[in-house]
Amino acid sequence: MPSAEPNERAPHAGTGASYAAAGVDIEAGDRAVELMKEWVKKTKRPEVLGGLGGFAGLFDASALKRYERPLLASATDGVGTKVDLARKMGVYDTIGHDLVGMVVDDLVVCGAEPLFMTDYICVGKVHPERVAAIVKGIAEGCVLAGCALVGGETAEHPGLLGPDDFDVAGAGTGVVEYGQLLGADRIREGDAVIAMASSGLHSNGYSLVRHVVFDRAGMSLDQHVEEFGRTLGEELLEPTRIYSLDCLALTRTTEVHGFSHITGGGLANNLARVIPDHLHATVDRSTWTPGAVFDLVGRAGNVERLELEKTLNMGVGMMAIVPEASADVALQTLADRGVDAWVAGEIVGRGDHRDGAELTGDYAK
């Protein structure tokens, strides 16, 4: 069998250029697919046809006949520079949760049920077990979100990425009944703003976090942090909480006017995206205490509070806007599902407010 390496001493037949010599290992890719199949199976919904190996994933759209006027919702996202921490720690089965959360929780903001996802994993070199671990995390996230993983792509890019470098992205599709579509037109003055606790940083602001804790504070991933009760790396890799089924449960148990997924841009900016022009959302900081990781980032980098708030979620991963009369039922529904939630603010008239949302007061100690 000819070597995959160039051979200058014997430039005879069989030593020409090849895909393998260029750095692409098709056999390793096939091995990765075999390893991930068992995890993808766990995400299968009744509407999914076929399995891995085809050129496209299939979803039986006849299931949408039960809708009077089905609207398809789509979203796409990635995990950002958090993947660099996963690489450095050699932990690959958690960032899939981050990927799924970033996608499906955008879908559910309009009231859509996530139906299926596809993923894209780009690597410098295919390490089958590593790729399978990433897909395992994506599949586990899909199970938590109630959606199927119907396909994906693993692309090997030698020369563009180092042998251990990789990135992940994904796209999802959901469906919502036209008459149940959530949005700014439903929100009313007097509505309550309910905050749902995040699991930590989720997947946003890591460029700031990495700069602060590594470049400025000189910390290391294996450094034990007393406030966390674990290492810095373990805290920073804490997976994104997935709220889609919790939000859908809210829409079934009580009246909901809107959701806001708190991602890049922070709480106020993301909440403002769902507030109509004539209204304003006020959120009282005193209703919660951000987790220790947010305090650490602020102290280690001497980061001003407003800078933290426009970059990080500050302990709130999702917000629901409900009629004031529905707040108690909403909180009970979330508590029954194990989601820490509280009334954090309200919707008021725009008045002299220039922005759609603002934070007031000081965080609880």
ROZA-883072 format. One record per residue (C-alpha): x, y, z negated; chain; residue number from 0. Coordinates in steps of 0.05 Angstrom, whole numbers. Each point is the difference from the previous one (the first is absolute). Example, Ala and Ser with C-alpha at 12.3 -4.5 7.8 and 13.67 -1.06 7.14 Angstrom:
residues 2
(kolro (246; -90; -156); 'A'; 0)
(kolro (27; 69; 13); 'A'; 1)
This chain:
residues 365
(kolro (0; 0; 0); 'A'; 0)
(kolro (32; 67; 20); 'A'; 1)
(kolro (18; 47; -56); 'A'; 2)
(kolro (-43; 62; -13); 'A'; 3)
(kolro (64; 40; -8); 'A'; 4)
(kolro (39; 31; 59); 'A'; 5)
(kolro (59; -42; 21); 'A'; 6)
(kolro (55; 41; 34); 'A'; 7)
(kolro (48; -60; 6); 'A'; 8)
(kolro (-46; -42; 44); 'A'; 9)
(kolro (-43; 45; 45); 'A'; 10)
(kolro (-33; -60; 35); 'A'; 11)
(kolro (-71; -21; 11); 'A'; 12)
(kolro (-41; 1; -63); 'A'; 13)
(kolro (34; 61; -30); 'A'; 14)
(kolro (-44; 53; 32); 'A'; 15)
(kolro (-42; 48; -40); 'A'; 16)
(kolro (-60; -28; -37); 'A'; 17)
(kolro (-55; 25; -45); 'A'; 18)
(kolro (31; -36; -59); 'A'; 19)
(kolro (68; 31; 14); 'A'; 20)
(kolro (-34; 68; 1); 'A'; 21)
(kolro (-24; -14; -70); 'A'; 22)
(kolro (-72; -25; 10); 'A'; 23)
(kolro (-13; -68; -30); 'A'; 24)
(kolro (-65; -29; 29); 'A'; 25)
(kolro (6; -64; -40); 'A'; 26)
(kolro (4; 40; -65); 'A'; 27)
(kolro (-63; 38; 21); 'A'; 28)
(kolro (-36; -66; 12); 'A'; 29)
(kolro (22; -25; -68); 'A'; 30)
(kolro (-27; 64; -33); 'A'; 31)
(kolro (-68; -11; 33); 'A'; 32)
(kolro (-3; -71; -27); 'A'; 33)
(kolro (16; 23; -70); 'A'; 34)
(kolro (-53; 55; 0); 'A'; 35)
(kolro (-58; -42; 27); 'A'; 36)
(kolro (-22; -26; -68); 'A'; 37)
(kolro (-6; 71; -28); 'A'; 38)
(kolro (-38; 27; 60); 'A'; 39)
(kolro (-50; -57; -7); 'A'; 40)
(kolro (-19; 25; -69); 'A'; 41)
(kolro (-27; 65; 31); 'A'; 42)
(kolro (-47; -32; 50); 'A'; 43)
(kolro (-71; 25; 3); 'A'; 44)
(kolro (-57; -38; 34); 'A'; 45)
(kolro (2; 48; 59); 'A'; 46)
(kolro (72; -15; 17); 'A'; 47)
(kolro (12; -48; 58); 'A'; 48)
(kolro (63; -38; 13); 'A'; 49)
(kolro (66; 6; -38); 'A'; 50)
(kolro (70; 26; 8); 'A'; 51)
(kolro (36; -10; 65); 'A'; 52)
(kolro (-47; 33; 49); 'A'; 53)
(kolro (13; 66; 35); 'A'; 54)
(kolro (-57; 34; -37); 'A'; 55)
(kolro (-40; -10; -63); 'A'; 56)
(kolro (-74; -15; 10); 'A'; 57)
(kolro (-58; 26; -43); 'A'; 58)
(kolro (-72; -20; 16); 'A'; 59)
(kolro (-35; 67; 10); 'A'; 60)
(kolro (-69; -34; -1); 'A'; 61)
(kolro (6; 7; -76); 'A'; 62)
(kolro (-14; 74; 10); 'A'; 63)
(kolro (-70; -15; 26); 'A'; 64)
(kolro (-26; 7; -71); 'A'; 65)
(kolro (17; 74; 4); 'A'; 66)
(kolro (-50; 48; 32); 'A'; 67)
(kolro (54; 47; 24); 'A'; 68)
(kolro (69; -27; -18); 'A'; 69)
(kolro (57; 49; 0); 'A'; 70)
(kolro (71; -28; 7); 'A'; 71)
(kolro (53; 35; -42); 'A'; 72)
(kolro (75; -8; 12); 'A'; 73)
(kolro (62; 20; -38); 'A'; 74)
(kolro (74; -12; 5); 'A'; 75)
(kolro (58; 13; -48); 'A'; 76)
(kolro (66; -25; -27); 'A'; 77)
(kolro (36; -6; -67); 'A'; 78)
(kolro (53; 54; 11); 'A'; 79)
(kolro (67; 1; -34); 'A'; 80)
(kolro (-25; -47; -55); 'A'; 81)
(kolro (23; -56; 46); 'A'; 82)
(kolro (72; 21; -13); 'A'; 83)
(kolro (-9; -16; -74); 'A'; 84)
(kolro (-29; -68; 17); 'A'; 85)
(kolro (60; -14; 43); 'A'; 86)
(kolro (50; 21; -53); 'A'; 87)
(kolro (-36; -42; -53); 'A'; 88)
(kolro (-10; -60; 45); 'A'; 89)
(kolro (-75; 0; -16); 'A'; 90)
(kolro (-42; -6; 62); 'A'; 91)
(kolro (-68; -26; -23); 'A'; 92)
(kolro (-29; 64; -30); 'A'; 93)
(kolro (5; 52; 54); 'A'; 94)
(kolro (-55; -36; 39); 'A'; 95)
(kolro (-48; 21; -55); 'A'; 96)
(kolro (23; 72; 12); 'A'; 97)
(kolro (-12; -6; 74); 'A'; 98)
(kolro (-70; -28; -7); 'A'; 99)
(kolro (-19; 51; -53); 'A'; 100)
(kolro (23; 58; 43); 'A'; 101)
(kolro (-44; -24; 58); 'A'; 102)
(kolro (-63; -29; -30); 'A'; 103)
(kolro (-9; 55; -52); 'A'; 104)
(kolro (0; 51; 57); 'A'; 105)
(kolro (-55; -40; 33); 'A'; 106)
(kolro (-44; -4; -61); 'A'; 107)
(kolro (0; 76; -9); 'A'; 108)
(kolro (-54; 4; 53); 'A'; 109)
(kolro (-37; -59; -31); 'A'; 110)
(kolro (28; -52; 49); 'A'; 111)
(kolro (9; -72; -20); 'A'; 112)
(kolro (70; -23; 24); 'A'; 113)
(kolro (-8; -57; 49); 'A'; 114)
(kolro (69; -17; 25); 'A'; 115)
(kolro (73; 23; 4); 'A'; 116)
(kolro (60; -11; 44); 'A'; 117)
(kolro (72; 13; -22); 'A'; 118)
(kolro (65; 20; 33); 'A'; 119)
(kolro (66; -20; -31); 'A'; 120)
(kolro (63; 28; 31); 'A'; 121)
(kolro (67; -31; -21); 'A'; 122)
(kolro (73; 4; 18); 'A'; 123)
(kolro (6; -75; -6); 'A'; 124)
(kolro (-54; -52; -12); 'A'; 125)
(kolro (9; -35; -66); 'A'; 126)
(kolro (-60; -48; 2); 'A'; 127)
(kolro (-10; -6; -75); 'A'; 128)
(kolro (4; 76; -8); 'A'; 129)
(kolro (-51; 13; 55); 'A'; 130)
(kolro (-46; -53; -29); 'A'; 131)
(kolro (5; 32; -69); 'A'; 132)
(kolro (-21; 67; 30); 'A'; 133)
(kolro (-59; -32; 35); 'A'; 134)
(kolro (-18; -36; -65); 'A'; 135)
(kolro (-7; 67; -34); 'A'; 136)
(kolro (-42; 27; 58); 'A'; 137)
(kolro (-45; -61; -3); 'A'; 138)
(kolro (-9; 6; -75); 'A'; 139)
(kolro (-18; 73; 9); 'A'; 140)
(kolro (-51; -18; 53); 'A'; 141)
(kolro (-32; -50; -48); 'A'; 142)
(kolro (-6; 55; -52); 'A'; 143)
(kolro (-31; 46; 52); 'A'; 144)
(kolro (-48; -52; 27); 'A'; 145)
(kolro (27; 5; 71); 'A'; 146)
(kolro (32; -49; 48); 'A'; 147)
(kolro (72; 2; 27); 'A'; 148)
(kolro (-13; -18; 72); 'A'; 149)
(kolro (69; 9; 30); 'A'; 150)
(kolro (63; 40; 3); 'A'; 151)
(kolro (69; 8; 30); 'A'; 152)
(kolro (70; -12; -25); 'A'; 153)
(kolro (49; 39; 43); 'A'; 154)
(kolro (76; -11; -4); 'A'; 155)
(kolro (40; 63; 16); 'A'; 156)
(kolro (74; -15; -5); 'A'; 157)
(kolro (43; 61; 11); 'A'; 158)
(kolro (-55; 47; -21); 'A'; 159)
(kolro (-8; -29; -70); 'A'; 160)
(kolro (52; -32; -45); 'A'; 161)
(kolro (-7; -76; -13); 'A'; 162)
(kolro (-36; 13; -66); 'A'; 163)
(kolro (-41; 61; 20); 'A'; 164)
(kolro (-74; -4; 14); 'A'; 165)
(kolro (-64; 40; 2); 'A'; 166)
(kolro (-73; -18; -3); 'A'; 167)
(kolro (-64; 31; 26); 'A'; 168)
(kolro (-71; -22; 10); 'A'; 169)
(kolro (-68; 17; 29); 'A'; 170)
(kolro (-69; -17; -25); 'A'; 171)
(kolro (-71; 1; 25); 'A'; 172)
(kolro (-63; 7; -42); 'A'; 173)
(kolro (-74; 11; 10); 'A'; 174)
(kolro (-53; 44; -32); 'A'; 175)
(kolro (-74; 10; 14); 'A'; 176)
(kolro (-11; 68; 32); 'A'; 177)
(kolro (-52; 18; -52); 'A'; 178)
(kolro (49; -17; -57); 'A'; 179)
(kolro (59; 39; 28); 'A'; 180)
(kolro (33; 40; -56); 'A'; 181)
(kolro (28; 69; 12); 'A'; 182)
(kolro (0; 73; -18); 'A'; 183)
(kolro (-72; 10; 22); 'A'; 184)
(kolro (-25; -43; -58); 'A'; 185)
(kolro (37; 37; -56); 'A'; 186)
(kolro (-41; 47; -43); 'A'; 187)
(kolro (13; 53; -52); 'A'; 188)
(kolro (-3; -32; -69); 'A'; 189)
(kolro (28; -67; 23); 'A'; 190)
(kolro (48; -35; -48); 'A'; 191)
(kolro (71; -16; 22); 'A'; 192)
(kolro (22; -68; -27); 'A'; 193)
(kolro (75; -17; -2); 'A'; 194)
(kolro (25; -72; 6); 'A'; 195)
(kolro (68; -14; -30); 'A'; 196)
(kolro (58; -17; 45); 'A'; 197)
(kolro (48; -57; -14); 'A'; 198)
(kolro (58; 49; 4); 'A'; 199)
(kolro (32; 37; 58); 'A'; 200)
(kolro (-35; -44; 52); 'A'; 201)
(kolro (36; 14; 67); 'A'; 202)
(kolro (8; 74; 5); 'A'; 203)
(kolro (53; 50; -19); 'A'; 204)
(kolro (58; -50; -1); 'A'; 205)
(kolro (47; 46; 37); 'A'; 206)
(kolro (-7; 49; -58); 'A'; 207)
(kolro (2; -56; -53); 'A'; 208)
(kolro (62; -33; 30); 'A'; 209)
(kolro (37; 67; 5); 'A'; 210)
(kolro (-17; 17; -72); 'A'; 211)
(kolro (15; -66; -36); 'A'; 212)
(kolro (60; -22; 41); 'A'; 213)
(kolro (34; 62; 28); 'A'; 214)
(kolro (-15; 49; -56); 'A'; 215)
(kolro (-9; -43; -62); 'A'; 216)
(kolro (50; -55; 20); 'A'; 217)
(kolro (-46; -56; -22); 'A'; 218)
(kolro (3; -71; 26); 'A'; 219)
(kolro (-55; -49; 20); 'A'; 220)
(kolro (21; -50; -53); 'A'; 221)
(kolro (1; 52; -55); 'A'; 222)
(kolro (-49; -15; -57); 'A'; 223)
(kolro (-46; 59; -15); 'A'; 224)
(kolro (-31; -1; -69); 'A'; 225)
(kolro (-63; 38; 21); 'A'; 226)
(kolro (-14; -52; 53); 'A'; 227)
(kolro (17; -61; -41); 'A'; 228)
(kolro (36; -27; 62); 'A'; 229)
(kolro (53; 21; 50); 'A'; 230)
(kolro (-5; 61; 44); 'A'; 231)
(kolro (-3; -44; 62); 'A'; 232)
(kolro (-58; -41; -27); 'A'; 233)
(kolro (-39; 64; -14); 'A'; 234)
(kolro (14; 30; 68); 'A'; 235)
(kolro (-21; -64; 36); 'A'; 236)
(kolro (-66; -5; -38); 'A'; 237)
(kolro (-51; -15; 56); 'A'; 238)
(kolro (-53; 49; 22); 'A'; 239)
(kolro (-68; -12; -30); 'A'; 240)
(kolro (-52; -21; 51); 'A'; 241)
(kolro (-68; 32; -13); 'A'; 242)
(kolro (-41; -20; 61); 'A'; 243)
(kolro (-44; -52; -34); 'A'; 244)
(kolro (-8; 44; -61); 'A'; 245)
(kolro (-23; 58; 42); 'A'; 246)
(kolro (-48; -45; 40); 'A'; 247)
(kolro (-28; -26; -66); 'A'; 248)
(kolro (-14; 72; -20); 'A'; 249)
(kolro (-40; 12; 64); 'A'; 250)
(kolro (-43; -60; -17); 'A'; 251)
(kolro (-14; 17; -73); 'A'; 252)
(kolro (-11; 75; 2); 'A'; 253)
(kolro (-3; 60; 46); 'A'; 254)
(kolro (68; 22; 26); 'A'; 255)
(kolro (12; 64; 40); 'A'; 256)
(kolro (73; -8; 16); 'A'; 257)
(kolro (69; -29; -15); 'A'; 258)
(kolro (69; 28; 6); 'A'; 259)
(kolro (62; -43; 6); 'A'; 260)
(kolro (57; 34; -37); 'A'; 261)
(kolro (62; -10; 42); 'A'; 262)
(kolro (52; 47; 31); 'A'; 263)
(kolro (-15; 72; -16); 'A'; 264)
(kolro (-25; -14; -71); 'A'; 265)
(kolro (-66; 3; -35); 'A'; 266)
(kolro (-25; 70; 16); 'A'; 267)
(kolro (17; -2; 74); 'A'; 268)
(kolro (-31; -68; 11); 'A'; 269)
(kolro (-63; 17; -39); 'A'; 270)
(kolro (-8; 65; 39); 'A'; 271)
(kolro (-3; -41; 65); 'A'; 272)
(kolro (-69; -26; -18); 'A'; 273)
(kolro (-30; 64; -30); 'A'; 274)
(kolro (-45; 42; 45); 'A'; 275)
(kolro (20; 72; 13); 'A'; 276)
(kolro (-53; 31; -46); 'A'; 277)
(kolro (19; -43; -61); 'A'; 278)
(kolro (61; -8; -45); 'A'; 279)
(kolro (25; -57; -44); 'A'; 280)
(kolro (30; 14; -68); 'A'; 281)
(kolro (40; -55; -34); 'A'; 282)
(kolro (19; 7; -74); 'A'; 283)
(kolro (70; -25; -14); 'A'; 284)
(kolro (-17; -9; -74); 'A'; 285)
(kolro (-44; -60; 16); 'A'; 286)
(kolro (61; -46; 9); 'A'; 287)
(kolro (74; -10; -13); 'A'; 288)
(kolro (43; -16; 61); 'A'; 289)
(kolro (43; -63; -8); 'A'; 290)
(kolro (71; 2; -25); 'A'; 291)
(kolro (29; -6; 70); 'A'; 292)
(kolro (-28; 68; 19); 'A'; 293)
(kolro (31; 32; -62); 'A'; 294)
(kolro (67; -32; 15); 'A'; 295)
(kolro (1; 26; 72); 'A'; 296)
(kolro (-18; 70; -25); 'A'; 297)
(kolro (53; 1; -55); 'A'; 298)
(kolro (56; -34; 40); 'A'; 299)
(kolro (-6; 48; 58); 'A'; 300)
(kolro (-24; 61; -37); 'A'; 301)
(kolro (-59; -3; 49); 'A'; 302)
(kolro (-53; 53; -11); 'A'; 303)
(kolro (-70; -25; -15); 'A'; 304)
(kolro (-31; 27; 63); 'A'; 305)
(kolro (54; -34; 42); 'A'; 306)
(kolro (-14; -67; -35); 'A'; 307)
(kolro (-75; 9; 10); 'A'; 308)
(kolro (5; 13; 75); 'A'; 309)
(kolro (46; -60; 9); 'A'; 310)
(kolro (-23; -55; -49); 'A'; 311)
(kolro (-68; -27; -21); 'A'; 312)
(kolro (13; 18; -74); 'A'; 313)
(kolro (-36; -63; -24); 'A'; 314)
(kolro (-63; 4; 44); 'A'; 315)
(kolro (-4; -45; 61); 'A'; 316)
(kolro (-72; 10; 22); 'A'; 317)
(kolro (-56; 48; -16); 'A'; 318)
(kolro (-75; -9; 7); 'A'; 319)
(kolro (-50; 56; 5); 'A'; 320)
(kolro (-69; -18; -27); 'A'; 321)
(kolro (-62; 36; -24); 'A'; 322)
(kolro (8; 19; -73); 'A'; 323)
(kolro (-58; -47; -18); 'A'; 324)
(kolro (38; -58; 32); 'A'; 325)
(kolro (65; 10; -38); 'A'; 326)
(kolro (-14; -47; -58); 'A'; 327)
(kolro (-21; -57; 46); 'A'; 328)
(kolro (61; 12; 44); 'A'; 329)
(kolro (47; -2; -60); 'A'; 330)
(kolro (-32; -64; -26); 'A'; 331)
(kolro (5; -33; 68); 'A'; 332)
(kolro (74; 17; 3); 'A'; 333)
(kolro (12; -22; -72); 'A'; 334)
(kolro (-33; -67; 15); 'A'; 335)
(kolro (49; -9; 57); 'A'; 336)
(kolro (60; 17; -43); 'A'; 337)
(kolro (12; 69; 29); 'A'; 338)
(kolro (19; 55; -49); 'A'; 339)
(kolro (-42; 60; 21); 'A'; 340)
(kolro (-26; 65; -30); 'A'; 341)
(kolro (-38; 63; 18); 'A'; 342)
(kolro (56; 48; 19); 'A'; 343)
(kolro (-37; 59; 30); 'A'; 344)
(kolro (-59; 27; 37); 'A'; 345)
(kolro (-23; 32; 65); 'A'; 346)
(kolro (-16; 75; -5); 'A'; 347)
(kolro (-17; 56; 48); 'A'; 348)
(kolro (59; 28; 40); 'A'; 349)
(kolro (-6; 70; -30); 'A'; 350)
(kolro (68; 34; 0); 'A'; 351)
(kolro (38; -66; 7); 'A'; 352)
(kolro (42; -2; 63); 'A'; 353)
(kolro (16; -75; -1); 'A'; 354)
(kolro (-46; -60; 1); 'A'; 355)
(kolro (27; -29; -64); 'A'; 356)
(kolro (44; 19; -59); 'A'; 357)
(kolro (27; -28; -65); 'A'; 358)
(kolro (-13; 39; -64); 'A'; 359)
(kolro (25; -5; -72); 'A'; 360)
(kolro (58; -40; -26); 'A'; 361)
(kolro (11; -75; -1); 'A'; 362)
(kolro (-19; -37; -63); 'A'; 363)
(kolro (59; -20; -43); 'A'; 364)
